[in-house]
Amino acid sequence: MDQLALPGRWVAEEFAIIRDKENRQTRRERQARELESNQVALRESIAESKRLADEADAMIRRHREECDVDGGK
């Protein structure tokens, strides 16, 4: 009787391993999608920060030029 239970147990364990591999594969795919999404968001955030810093620099240059023009009169 034990001989019949043993192969059944092996099949159940093998199926559990396969199911676990599928779960791992699904998890890896989800993590890869999340990573790419986070990278895209990070690149967008960096681009926006650079744009704002460039705008601030331009505004400071304009302010200095206006001060120089007013100071020259």
C-alpha positions as CSV (number, residue, x, y, z in Angstrom):
1,M,0.0,0.0,0.0
2,D,2.9,2.4,0.8
3,Q,4.2,1.8,-2.7
4,L,1.1,3.3,-4.2
5,A,1.1,6.3,-1.9
6,L,4.8,7.1,-2.6
7,P,4.4,7.8,-6.4
8,G,1.2,9.8,-5.6
9,R,3.2,11.9,-3.2
10,W,6.0,12.4,-5.7
11,V,3.5,13.5,-8.3
12,A,1.9,15.9,-5.8
13,E,5.4,17.3,-4.9
14,E,6.4,17.6,-8.5
15,F,3.1,19.5,-9.3
16,A,3.7,21.8,-6.4
17,I,7.2,22.5,-7.7
18,I,5.8,23.3,-11.2
19,R,3.1,25.5,-9.7
20,D,5.8,27.3,-7.6
21,K,7.9,27.8,-10.7
22,E,4.9,29.3,-12.5
23,N,4.3,31.6,-9.5
24,R,8.0,32.6,-9.5
25,Q,7.9,33.3,-13.2
26,T,4.8,35.4,-12.8
27,R,6.4,37.2,-9.9
28,R,9.6,37.8,-12.0
29,E,7.5,39.2,-14.8
30,R,5.5,41.5,-12.5
31,Q,8.7,42.7,-10.8
32,A,10.3,43.4,-14.2
33,R,7.2,45.4,-15.2
34,E,7.3,47.3,-11.9
35,L,11.0,48.0,-12.3
36,E,10.6,49.4,-15.8
37,S,7.6,51.5,-14.7
38,N,9.7,52.9,-11.8
39,Q,12.6,53.6,-14.2
40,V,10.3,55.5,-16.6
41,A,8.9,57.5,-13.7
42,L,12.4,58.3,-12.4
43,R,13.6,59.4,-15.8
44,E,10.5,61.7,-16.1
45,S,11.1,63.1,-12.7
46,I,14.7,63.8,-13.5
47,A,13.7,65.5,-16.7
48,E,11.2,67.7,-14.9
49,S,13.7,68.6,-12.2
50,K,16.2,69.6,-14.9
51,R,13.6,71.6,-16.7
52,L,12.7,73.5,-13.5
53,A,16.4,74.1,-12.6
54,D,17.0,75.4,-16.1
55,E,14.0,77.7,-15.8
56,A,15.3,79.0,-12.5
57,D,18.8,79.6,-13.9
58,A,17.2,81.6,-16.8
59,M,15.1,83.6,-14.4
60,I,18.2,84.5,-12.3
61,R,20.1,85.5,-15.4
62,R,17.2,87.8,-16.5
63,H,17.0,89.3,-13.1
64,R,20.8,90.0,-13.0
65,E,20.7,91.5,-16.5
66,E,17.7,93.7,-15.4
67,C,19.7,94.8,-12.3
68,D,22.8,95.6,-14.4
69,V,20.7,97.7,-16.8
70,D,19.0,99.5,-13.9
71,G,22.3,100.0,-12.1
72,G,23.9,101.5,-15.2
73,K,21.4,104.4,-15.4
